[in-house]
Amino acid sequence: MIERILPRSVVGVDVFGDHPHASLHPLEALVVRHAVGSRRREFATGRWCARQALARLRVPEAPLLSGPHHAPLWPEGVVGSITHCAGYRAAAVARSTDVCMLSVDAEPHAPLPPGVLESIALSEELAMARELGIASPGIHWDRLLFSLKETVYKAWYPATRRRLEFEDARITIDLSAGSFWAQVLVPSPLRRSGRPLDRLSGRWLVSGGLLVSALVVPAEGAAAGASGPVLPAAPRPARVPLT
C-alpha cells in the first residue's frame, strides 16, 4: 500500500501484522532488549521490511541500529524511514543521490483522543480540519493532520539534526489531490538553488482502516523524472472544497 504514494526512485515494502520470519541481528536485538514482546515483534518486522527494500536497491545487508531519538541509522548513501501502527508495518528507502529527505508514517483511521488536536494544531490548521470535515466527513482529519506532522518531523531531523515541535510546521491539505504542503516556520539550515528549503510536499492515502503519508524531497541535481512528481512544482494555495 505504501508504494501507492511513493515516487519511482523510492522503494517501499509493507506488511499487515508481524511477519512470521522476521528476525533481528544480535546488535538490533540489543536496542529492544528491555521492550515487551509486542514491541520487539513490530520492531523486527519493521527491520524486515527495511531489509527487503534495501535488497531491492542492492545494498548489502547490515544491522539497522537506532540513533538519537530512535531514528534508524541507514547505510551510507541511503535515506529511509520505518513506520508501524496497530496491524501495519512499512519501510521506504532510496539512494541519497536521488532523494535527500524521506519519511513515511502510518496511523489507524480513527479519531484522536480528546484534546490532542488542539495541542498539535495551529489555528489555521484547526480551521482547515473543520472545513475538511464538512467537505468529506468520512475521513478523520484530526488523525491525518497528526500523521502529516509526524511525517514532516521524521524527514526533518535526519536531514538537519534539529527537532521540530508541532507548532514549527504549518500543514495545508489538498483533498482532491491526496497531497499536502508543509511550511516550516523556523529557520532552515537546508538550501535549494541558493534559497532556504522550508517548503516540503508529500502525499497521503486512506485505505483499509489506515492513514498513510509520505514526504519525499528529490536530491538537488537528481536526474529529471527520477524521483517522479510528489506534487506540482509550483506551490499551491490551500484547496479545501466547501459545501
ZAMARGU-4260 file (C-alpha; in steps of 0.2 Angstrom, whole numbers, plus 5000, padded with zeros to 4 digits):
<rodrens>
0) 5000/5000/5000 | 5014/5012/5004 | 5021/5011/4986 | 5005/5020/4980 | 5011/5036/4987
5) 5029/5035/4984 | 5039/5041/4968 | 5048/5029/4957 | 5065/5031/4965 | 5059/5026/4982
10) 5057/5008/4986 | 5043/5004/4999 | 5039/4987/5007 | 5024/4985/5019 | 5015/4970/5028
15) 4999/4969/5038 | 5003/4962/5055 | 5020/4955/5061 | 5030/4944/5048 | 5032/4926/5054
20) 5050/4925/5048 | 5056/4942/5054 | 5071/4941/5065 | 5084/4953/5072 | 5103/4954/5071
25) 5110/4952/5088 | 5115/4971/5088 | 5097/4976/5084 | 5091/4964/5097 | 5100/4975/5110
30) 5090/4990/5105 | 5074/4982/5111 | 5081/4970/5124 | 5070/4979/5138 | 5054/4980/5127
35) 5039/4970/5129 | 5036/4956/5116 | 5024/4966/5105 | 5036/4980/5103 | 5050/4968/5099
40) 5039/4959/5086 | 5034/4976/5077 | 5052/4982/5078 | 5058/4966/5070 | 5045/4967/5056
45) 5049/4985/5053 | 5068/4980/5051 | 5062/4965/5040 | 5053/4977/5028 | 5068/4989/5028
50) 5080/4974/5023 | 5068/4969/5009 | 5068/4987/5002 | 5087/4988/5004 | 5089/4972/4995
55) 5079/4979/4980 | 5092/4994/4980 | 5106/4981/4980 | 5113/4987/4997 | 5122/4974/5006
60) 5114/4968/5022 | 5119/4975/5038 | 5111/4978/5056 | 5100/4993/5056 | 5103/5001/5073
65) 5095/5016/5081 | 5102/5034/5083 | 5096/5049/5093 | 5078/5050/5096 | 5076/5032/5090
70) 5079/5036/5071 | 5086/5022/5061 | 5104/5023/5056 | 5104/5019/5037 | 5119/5013/5027
75) 5130/5026/5019 | 5122/5033/5003 | 5104/5028/5009 | 5090/5038/5016 | 5075/5029/5023
80) 5061/5028/5035 | 5051/5015/5045 | 5034/5016/5052 | 5022/5005/5062 | 5005/5005/5070
85) 4992/4993/5075 | 4992/4979/5062 | 5003/4988/5049 | 5022/4990/5047 | 5031/4998/5032
90) 5048/5005/5027 | 5054/5016/5012 | 5072/5018/5006 | 5081/5027/4992 | 5098/5032/4986
95) 5104/5048/4993 | 5109/5053/4975 | 5090/5053/4971 | 5082/5058/4987 | 5088/5070/5001
100) 5073/5069/5013 | 5062/5054/5015 | 5049/5049/5028 | 5033/5038/5030 | 5020/5037/5043
105) 5005/5026/5047 | 4991/5028/5059 | 4975/5020/5062 | 4960/5028/5053 | 4952/5033/5070
110) 4949/5050/5079 | 4962/5057/5090 | 4959/5056/5109 | 4950/5072/5115 | 4961/5087/5117
115) 4975/5080/5106 | 4971/5090/5090 | 4971/5107/5100 | 4988/5103/5107 | 4996/5099/5090
120) 4987/5111/5078 | 4989/5129/5073 | 4974/5140/5072 | 4974/5139/5053 | 4975/5120/5054
125) 4961/5119/5066 | 4950/5129/5054 | 4956/5119/5039 | 4951/5102/5048 | 4934/5109/5052
130) 4931/5114/5034 | 4938/5097/5028 | 4926/5088/5040 | 4912/5097/5031 | 4918/5093/5014
135) 4922/5075/5017 | 4916/5069/5034 | 4921/5051/5031 | 4939/5055/5034 | 4946/5058/5052
140) 4955/5074/5048 | 4962/5076/5065 | 4972/5060/5064 | 4978/5064/5046 | 4984/5080/5052
145) 4994/5072/5066 | 5001/5059/5053 | 5006/5073/5041 | 5015/5082/5055 | 5024/5066/5061
150) 5029/5064/5043 | 5037/5081/5042 | 5046/5079/5058 | 5053/5062/5054 | 5060/5069/5037
155) 5067/5085/5045 | 5078/5078/5059 | 5089/5066/5049 | 5092/5079/5037 | 5096/5094/5049
160) 5099/5086/5066 | 5087/5098/5073 | 5070/5094/5080 | 5054/5102/5076 | 5039/5105/5088
165) 5021/5103/5082 | 5020/5122/5081 | 5035/5123/5069 | 5027/5117/5053 | 5010/5123/5046
170) 5001/5109/5035 | 4990/5113/5020 | 4980/5098/5014 | 4974/5096/4996 | 4959/5084/4997
175) 4956/5082/4979 | 4974/5078/4975 | 4978/5067/4991 | 4993/5078/4994 | 4999/5091/5007
180) 5011/5105/5009 | 5021/5109/5025 | 5028/5126/5028 | 5042/5125/5041 | 5041/5140/5052
185) 5059/5140/5059 | 5075/5145/5050 | 5080/5131/5039 | 5099/5126/5038 | 5095/5117/5021
190) 5096/5126/5004 | 5090/5123/4987 | 5096/5133/4972 | 5103/5145/4985 | 5086/5148/4994
195) 5081/5140/5011 | 5072/5124/5009 | 5057/5126/5020 | 5043/5121/5010 | 5040/5102/5008
200) 5027/5092/5000 | 5020/5074/5001 | 5005/5063/4998 | 4993/5054/5009 | 4981/5039/5007
205) 4966/5032/5017 | 4964/5014/5014 | 4960/4998/5024 | 4957/5006/5040 | 4973/5015/5039
210) 4980/5033/5036 | 4997/5033/5027 | 5008/5048/5022 | 5024/5050/5014 | 5036/5065/5011
215) 5050/5064/4998 | 5062/5078/4993 | 5072/5074/4977 | 5091/5077/4979 | 5097/5093/4970
220) 5104/5088/4953 | 5094/5071/4953 | 5090/5066/4935 | 5074/5073/4929 | 5060/5062/4932
225) 5070/5050/4943 | 5060/5054/4959 | 5044/5057/4950 | 5032/5071/4955 | 5026/5071/4973
230) 5016/5087/4969 | 5016/5100/4955 | 5032/5110/4955 | 5024/5127/4960 | 5017/5129/4977
235) 4998/5129/4978 | 4987/5138/4989 | 4975/5129/5002 | 4962/5120/4992 | 4948/5115/5004
240) 4932/5111/4995 | 4917/5118/5004 | 4899/5113/5003
</rodrens>
